[in-house]
Amino acid sequence: MPTMNAHRSAIAWLNSWWQLLQFAALLLTRALAPSSYRRDNRRMLSEQIVIATTVNLVWFSVLCALISLIIIRIVVVTSASYGLSRYALEMVVRVLVLELVPLTAALFVALRTTLPAGVEFAQQRIAGNAPDARAALRTQFYPRAAAGVFAVWMLAAVSCLLTLVLAYLVMYGFTPWALPGYTRVVGQIFNPAVCLILALKVVFFSLAVAVIPLASSYYSSATSPLLRRIGAAHGLADMVRMFSVILVVEAASLMGNYY
């Protein structure tokens, strides 16, 4: 009996990942289809992108600025106490801009936008109020996924630029004379390989955040008896799966940058 349960669990686990890949392929097809950008669907798409970006951008920028100021100050003071001030800027850029800011942006969009949308779609399906899945793919699922992708890109780009500006102001103050040395150090860090890894990491983060929370809501298997018994298991399972993918992407980027 335990062997049979383990076999069923493994089959269900593999099936969930296979459905995730299928859903990603369907969204890619929708992104390339001209019908996704017709007038009847263009307004929904633009509204979702604006809502997901503007609401998250303001709060995340403020939060990112506060946390960045604290971390930058800690790094500067600690480096000065050990006589390593010349490495402070490089440490700030590598830790904040390359690692923490993109990761935090993806998680922020997931918790504020895509995970609630996935739970909402799942509840509609359980209640029997959900529209046809294929019709909803163009009108509901694709706009939410596109909004999640764009929101992660925008939050990561704006927050990285904001962190770079704050790092300069904290370390050098309101003076333009340190700008050549600052740009030289930042330019040495952002070589072509690092820029490529950062861009790919943000892209994969955005895809994980946008696709995974919505995938299980698209298929009827999302309303299996197990999920109905657990209740909140739908959102929890999506969160665990999304965190797993983000962890793998982050580990791959660390290997690419430092090995």
Secondary structure, 3 states (H helix, E strand, C coil): CHHHHHHHHHHHHHHHHHHHHHHHHHHHHHHHCHHHHCHHHHHHHHHHHHHHHHHHHHHHHHHHHHHHHHHHHHHHHHHHHCCCHHHHHHHHHHHHHHHHHHHHHHHHHHHHHHHHHHHHHHHHHHHCCCCCHHHHHHHHHHHHHHHHHHHHHHHHHHHHHHHHHHHHHHHHCCCCCCHHHHHHHHHHHCCHHHHHHHHHHHHHHHHHHHHHHHHHHHCHHHHCHHHHHHCCHHHHHHHHHHHHHHHHHHHHHHHHHHC
